[in-house]
Amino acid sequence: MAEKERPVAAIRRMSDAEIARALEEAQRELFNLRMRHATRQLENHQAIRRVRRQIARLKTIQTERRLGIQRG
């Protein structure tokens, strides 16, 4: 059985431009999820939590790179 890759490892392999693009996309997705939630069209409320955590991961790795912190 193939080992499942950790999300952080995949982000660390991305370039700075790819991370910025992924962050923009995740923020847009979070906005859309919040709008759907406000209009009671959202069925999976865990999606908001998942996207918020993805944004946090992306921002953390961006900050680590900006400060020159080496991890993982």
C-alpha positions, 0 to 999 in steps of 0.5 A, a space after each residue: 500500500 502506498 504511503 500517503 504524503 503529508 500536506 506539508 511535504 507537498 507544500 515544501 516542494 512547491 516554489 514561492 510562486 506556486 505557494 502564492 498562487 495556491 494561497 490565493 486560490 485557497 483564500 478565494 475558496 474560503 470566501 466562496 465557502 463562507 458565502 455558501 454558508 451564509 446563504 445556507 447552501 453549504 452542506 459540508 461545514 468541515 470544508 471551511 475548517 479544512 481550507 482555513 488550515 490549508 491557508 495557515 500551512 501555506 502562510 507558515 511555510 511562506 514565513 519560514 522561507 522569508 525568515 530563512 528557517 529550515 524545517 522538515 
